[in-house]
Amino acid sequence: MQDYNSIRTAGTATRSAAVDEGLRAYMNKVYGLMAVGMLVTAGAAWGIAGLALTDVATGFRPMGNGQYLTEFGNLLYNTPLKWVVMFAPLLMVFAFGAALNRLSVQGATTMFYVFAAMMGVSISWIFAVYTSFSIVQTFLVTAIAFAGLSLYGYTTKRDLSGFGTFLMMGVIGLIVASIVNIFLKSSAMQFAISGLGVLIFAGLTAFDTQNIKNTYLQMANSDRDFLGKAAIMGALQLYLDFLNLFMFLLQFMGNRE
């Protein structure tokens, strides 16, 4: 009997070690995809800002710190095209979710990077409004906060699933309030939106990390194609958490030009 128990214990330990190793590889893939997506976004935002802003005086209004809009910048930020640039990433998120099951892993990865590039174009305006130092500073603060929150979501034994519905309702409320405030231009409302946004996406970072971990543990025996797509979706969720946390913190910490 002791031999049988020893064999059973050894077998259980071996399976547990295999699951742990697979989970680490899976989470590394999720974080890796997210990190590359953030680099694509940063590169696209910086590149578009370089085309949209110039140190040479133009016929367009100055943007601060001796910078002016180029003709391309005026087209991007001061014409109806700005609405396309603003809402295109939101539409792409819904399209990504709807098309994920029909795409290959490579196709889904490519679509994720295209979305990240489009998001970079959408937020390129921050280089015309905030100092480069404050953008970098806020990014570093966001990275530290995100790492801590994600680590908590990964290691905590507390079940965070009960917060999911509440947090998603909060996100919907933020989207509606942000769209309304585009027209109201209320600084007080914007301050409230920013504060709630930081809290909601801080919670979502921990929640999504735990959810991604649990998804793998439940589906560890699924085929590689399914796990590959699940990793991309997880990367998208954490990417959106990080980016939104950064944008809301920037409204608090960023120094305007």
Secondary structure as the mmCIF struct_conf table of DSSP 4:
data_model
#
loop_
_struct_conf.conf_type_id
_struct_conf.id
_struct_conf.beg_label_comp_id
_struct_conf.beg_label_asym_id
_struct_conf.beg_label_seq_id
_struct_conf.end_label_comp_id
_struct_conf.end_label_asym_id
_struct_conf.end_label_seq_id
HELX_RH_AL_P HELX_RH_AL_P1 GLN A 2 ALA A 52
STRN STRN1 LEU A 53 THR A 54
BEND BEND1 ASP A 55 VAL A 56
BEND BEND2 GLY A 59 PHE A 60
HELX_LH_PP_P HELX_LH_PP_P1 ARG A 61 ARG A 61
STRN STRN2 PRO A 62 GLY A 64
TURN_TY1_P TURN_TY1_P1 ASN A 65 GLY A 66
STRN STRN3 GLN A 67 LEU A 69
HELX_RH_AL_P HELX_RH_AL_P2 GLU A 71 ASN A 78
BEND BEND3 THR A 79 THR A 79
TURN_TY1_P TURN_TY1_P2 PRO A 80 PRO A 80
HELX_RH_AL_P HELX_RH_AL_P3 LEU A 81 ALA A 99
HELX_RH_3T_P HELX_RH_3T_P1 LEU A 100 ARG A 102
BEND BEND4 LEU A 103 LEU A 103
HELX_RH_AL_P HELX_RH_AL_P4 VAL A 105 SER A 122
TURN_TY1_P TURN_TY1_P3 ILE A 123 TRP A 125
HELX_RH_AL_P HELX_RH_AL_P5 ILE A 126 VAL A 129
STRN STRN4 TYR A 130 TYR A 130
HELX_RH_AL_P HELX_RH_AL_P6 SER A 132 THR A 155
BEND BEND5 ARG A 158 ARG A 158
HELX_RH_3T_P HELX_RH_3T_P2 SER A 161 PHE A 163
HELX_RH_AL_P HELX_RH_AL_P7 GLY A 164 LEU A 184
HELX_RH_AL_P HELX_RH_AL_P8 SER A 187 MET A 219
TURN_TY1_P TURN_TY1_P4 ALA A 220 ASN A 221
BEND BEND6 SER A 222 SER A 222
HELX_RH_AL_P HELX_RH_AL_P9 ARG A 224 MET A 253
HELX_LH_PP_P HELX_LH_PP_P2 GLY A 254 ASN A 255
STRN STRN5 ARG A 256 ARG A 256
#
